[in-house]
């Protein structure tokens, strides 16, 4: 949104009034509706600092006030909506009924607003765009599919099945991460206690020794001083960093793009992100193709639900290839995301006219690959976890015992 200043003549007195609009045309129309008097001119102006600060504060706090709908509640609501729609009940009445019956406040708020928007003449998918964070990209994509095909109930049933599948993968991911996470938290707490209460006791002994301390001991004493003397500041810095990081992810596209690129370079995360993204993309794409949606439109909808920006931009190139008359197989090949076997399957589907069936098999393949990664996640993380544990133990041992060995050697006259 841009900041505009309208010069208004009211009772022989000129006033300059500021407001926000998308462009000059919208600003001129908005000024005529909002301000009484004669509109002399409407020009784009510099936003006052107070307004900038106020808008920043609202945007910043908005990132932490949003609440996602609980996955179980959303799945149950979507399935209930599918049943009611299939029974011939209007979307407005169905949404209102679900909103009044649910205990999930986020779901109640979202579905009530959707019902109001639909009652005002908006489509369900357009209304859902305002709640992309709460509902997720997949829900919007599948509702768009239902509206395009005229089979909203089938699309909602398919959406509920996909959400249940995603939820099952999330549960498996959390279970796989539970043991390594708990071990690392326990080690971090134990290490912090040692740095706070044990290491300072050795500091006096080392000071009396008066000898040059080895590097591990210096590192250990530095960490101990930092934690003992500046512990609250360190905690505050960590909290501030988390808030600033989250704000940057939600409001700065370049920052978000850079972070997503970093994730794709991480040893374990890159495969999780890649195969979960390709699994969702092919799953939605297969549903759209099977429903008879043109390939270009199906690609648009499928790509829109992708969260990782580098992968999203790569897959957007597929649409450009298809629009220029190229084959889907050629577009997928240029992304360098798909194995040769997948490209051959897509080519065979295009040649034989069974693209929908082939894409469905591709979706099943990527689901299998993603499930295999999640099942082996715990084993993959264990070496990394052991490395960090070993590093902490070695630092602690060397930091304390090396100076003591030097003391022993000095006493024995070596």
Secondary structure, DSSP 4 states (H G I P E B T S, - for coil): -EEEEEEEEETTEEEEEEEEESSHHHHHHHHHHH--SEEEEEEE-PPPHHHHHHHHHHHHHHHHH--PPPHHHHHHHHHHHHHHHHTT--HHHHHHHHHHH---HHHHHHHHHHHHHHHTT--HHHHHGGGHHHH-HHHHHHHHHHHHHT-HHHHHHHHHHHHHHHHHHHHHHHHHHHHHHHHHHHHHHHHHHIIIIIHHHHHHHHHHH-SPPPHHHHHHHHHHHHHHHHHHHHHHHHHHHHHHHHHHHHH-HHHHHHHHHHHTTSTTHHHHHHHHHHHHHHHHHHHHHHTT--HHHHHHHHHHT---HHHHHHHHHHHHHHHTT--HHHHHHHHT-S-HHHHHHHHHHHHHT-HHHHHHHHHHHHHHHHHHHHHTHHHHHHHHHHHHHHHHHHHHHHHHHHHHHHHHHHHTT-
